[in-house]
Structures are given as C-alpha cells and as structure tokens.
Amino acid sequence: MPPGISQLQLLTDQIKDPIIKDNFQRVQEEFRRTVINSANWQFYEIDVTGSVTDYAYQHRLGFRPKDVLITSTIGLGVLTFNYAAFTQQNIIFSTTGPVKFRCFLGTYFEDIGA
C-alpha cells in the first residue's frame, strides 16, 4: 500500500537554518498526529439507479479497504455496506432504491496487518 501523508518524510537533516528546520519538523509532526491523515484514502462518487443486493463495486485500490467515510448521499435508497465481504478488488454494498453517494475508501494504518 502506498504511504499516506502521515508517512511523509521531510528531509529536515539537510536544512541548515534552525528556524526553517524547526518549522518543517513541526509540520511533519502535525501530519503524524492527525488521525485522518493516517490512511491511504481514495475518493469515489457512485451512482446506483435502483435497489441492489450485495453489489460488488471494483475499487482498484490494490488492498482490502477496512474504512468508508461517506461524505454525502442523495436519493431515496438506504445504503448498507457489507464490510466483512470487502476484498482487494471490490467493496460490497446494498441499497433499497436509487442513491448517489460520495465517499473515501481506505484503511487506517494502525489496523494494517490486524
């Protein structure tokens, strides 16, 4: 899995100016402390035109996502994810009717390998 922004390594050892070096070290530490940065998120917008059951949507992440952050849902359908059925290729969801949803898929780094 490619590293997320929290894994970003700034080359602060090469910075000679102590004030600039300190500022870059603070920026790097802030990225590490921010939990939302601790994953490799990909954004998706998915439009489902009717009810579906255990629909397999190909995500192309190259790893099995464990987390879904939904940013919006529009439509009459109720959306349900079957997290246990997620694979390295697909996420699995069901809807009770038409719905368009936007989300981020990823895996929180502390859960990798768990």
VOPAGU-2260 file (C-alpha; in pm, 1 decimal, decimal comma):
REM VOPAGU-2260
SITE   aa  ch    i         X         Y         Z
SITE  MET   A    0       0,0       0,0       0,0
SITE  PRO   A    1     138,1     344,3     -83,7
SITE  PRO   A    2     209,7     564,4     216,6
SITE  GLY   A    3     -41,2     826,3     327,3
SITE  ILE   A    4      53,0    1182,2     409,8
SITE  SER   A    5     126,4    1088,6     772,5
SITE  GLN   A    6     414,5     875,1     643,7
SITE  LEU   A    7     567,9    1168,6     458,6
SITE  GLN   A    8     937,5    1201,8     543,2
SITE  LEU   A    9    1069,7    1555,4     512,7
SITE  LEU   A   10    1448,2    1575,8     476,1
SITE  THR   A   11    1497,4    1812,2     767,4
SITE  ASP   A   12    1856,1    1697,1     832,0
SITE  GLN   A   13    1964,5    1882,5     519,3
SITE  ILE   A   14    1817,6    2215,9     630,4
SITE  LYS   A   15    2084,0    2446,5     774,6
SITE  ASP   A   16    1864,0    2731,2     900,2
SITE  PRO   A   17    1742,8    2629,6    1251,6
SITE  ILE   A   18    1414,8    2823,4    1230,1
SITE  ILE   A   19    1317,1    2673,9     893,7
SITE  LYS   A   20    1426,0    2328,7    1011,4
SITE  ASP   A   21    1212,7    2359,2    1326,2
SITE  ASN   A   22     909,8    2471,6    1121,4
SITE  PHE   A   23     936,6    2173,3     885,4
SITE  GLN   A   24     972,9    1935,3    1181,4
SITE  ARG   A   25     655,8    2083,5    1335,3
SITE  VAL   A   26     465,9    2040,2    1007,8
SITE  GLN   A   27     576,6    1676,9     984,3
SITE  GLU   A   28     477,2    1609,2    1346,9
SITE  GLU   A   29     134,1    1764,8    1290,2
SITE  PHE   A   30      72,6    1532,9     993,8
SITE  ARG   A   31     164,9    1233,4    1211,6
SITE  ARG   A   32     -69,2    1338,1    1494,5
SITE  THR   A   33    -370,9    1398,4    1270,2
SITE  VAL   A   34    -559,2    1067,3    1261,8
SITE  ILE   A   35    -743,5    1135,0     934,2
SITE  ASN   A   36    -405,5    1154,5     758,5
SITE  SER   A   37    -316,8     805,7     884,0
SITE  ALA   A   38    -463,8     620,8     588,4
SITE  ASN   A   39    -438,2     599,1     213,6
SITE  TRP   A   40    -775,8     743,1     108,0
SITE  GLN   A   41    -923,5     736,4    -242,0
SITE  PHE   A   42   -1232,2     937,8    -335,4
SITE  TYR   A   43   -1531,5     779,4    -514,2
SITE  GLU   A   44   -1866,3     901,0    -645,2
SITE  ILE   A   45   -2103,7     611,6    -713,1
SITE  ASP   A   46   -2448,5     640,9    -871,2
SITE  VAL   A   47   -2684,7     346,4    -814,2
SITE  THR   A   48   -3003,4     367,9   -1023,7
SITE  GLY   A   49   -3213,6     114,1    -831,2
SITE  SER   A   50   -3209,8    -131,6    -546,9
SITE  VAL   A   51   -2914,9    -374,5    -539,6
SITE  THR   A   52   -2817,3    -656,1    -305,3
SITE  ASP   A   53   -2452,2    -738,0    -232,7
SITE  TYR   A   54   -2334,4    -535,1    -531,4
SITE  ALA   A   55   -1958,8    -577,2    -596,9
SITE  TYR   A   56   -1801,9    -241,6    -690,1
SITE  GLN   A   57   -1444,6    -264,6    -819,8
SITE  HIS   A   58   -1232,6     -11,2    -628,0
SITE  ARG   A   59    -885,1     -71,7    -783,8
SITE  LEU   A   60    -703,4      16,6    -460,2
SITE  GLY   A   61    -474,9    -286,1    -463,2
SITE  PHE   A   62    -554,5    -362,8     -97,6
SITE  ARG   A   63    -861,9    -451,8     109,5
SITE  PRO   A   64   -1013,1    -130,6     247,9
SITE  LYS   A   65   -1147,6    -150,5     601,5
SITE  ASP   A   66   -1291,2     200,5     626,2
SITE  VAL   A   67   -1553,2     401,2     435,4
SITE  LEU   A   68   -1600,2     773,1     502,6
SITE  ILE   A   69   -1930,0     878,7     343,3
SITE  THR   A   70   -1938,2    1249,0     258,3
SITE  SER   A   71   -2289,5    1259,5     106,7
SITE  THR   A   72   -2584,6    1050,2      -4,8
SITE  ILE   A   73   -2857,0    1174,1    -238,4
SITE  GLY   A   74   -3169,5     978,2    -324,3
SITE  LEU   A   75   -3439,6     764,4    -171,4
SITE  GLY   A   76   -3232,4     449,2    -126,0
SITE  VAL   A   77   -3077,6     340,9     202,4
SITE  LEU   A   78   -2713,9     237,7     165,3
SITE  THR   A   79   -2561,0     -51,1     362,8
SITE  PHE   A   80   -2202,6    -178,8     336,6
SITE  ASN   A   81   -2106,9    -543,8     390,1
SITE  TYR   A   82   -1760,6    -475,7     535,6
SITE  ALA   A   83   -1688,6    -843,7     602,0
SITE  ALA   A   84   -1718,4    -915,5     228,5
SITE  PHE   A   85   -1472,7    -643,4     115,0
SITE  THR   A   86   -1181,3    -780,3     -88,6
SITE  GLN   A   87    -866,6    -646,0    -253,2
SITE  GLN   A   88   -1077,3    -596,5    -565,7
SITE  ASN   A   89   -1428,8    -498,7    -450,4
SITE  ILE   A   90   -1639,5    -329,6    -187,3
SITE  ILE   A   91   -1980,7    -483,9    -134,0
SITE  PHE   A   92   -2295,2    -282,0     -68,5
SITE  SER   A   93   -2674,0    -298,4     -89,7
SITE  THR   A   94   -2933,0     -24,4    -146,6
SITE  THR   A   95   -3310,4     -17,6    -105,7
SITE  GLY   A   96   -3351,8     215,5    -405,3
SITE  PRO   A   97   -3172,3     474,1    -616,3
SITE  VAL   A   98   -2892,1     659,8    -439,3
SITE  LYS   A   99   -2583,9     855,6    -536,9
SITE  PHE   A  100   -2310,4     861,3    -276,2
SITE  ARG   A  101   -1966,6    1013,0    -234,5
SITE  CYS   A  102   -1708,2     850,6     -11,1
SITE  PHE   A  103   -1344,7     793,3      70,9
SITE  LEU   A  104   -1219,5     434,1      89,5
SITE  GLY   A  105    -906,8     338,2     278,1
SITE  THR   A  106    -756,8     165,5     578,9
SITE  TYR   A  107    -636,0     328,7     897,7
SITE  PHE   A  108    -260,9     247,5     918,7
SITE  GLU   A  109    -269,4     108,7    1273,9
SITE  ASP   A  110    -515,9    -157,2    1150,2
SITE  ILE   A  111    -295,4    -279,8     865,6
SITE  GLY   A  112    -196,3    -637,5     931,1
SITE  ALA   A  113    -458,3    -678,2    1203,5
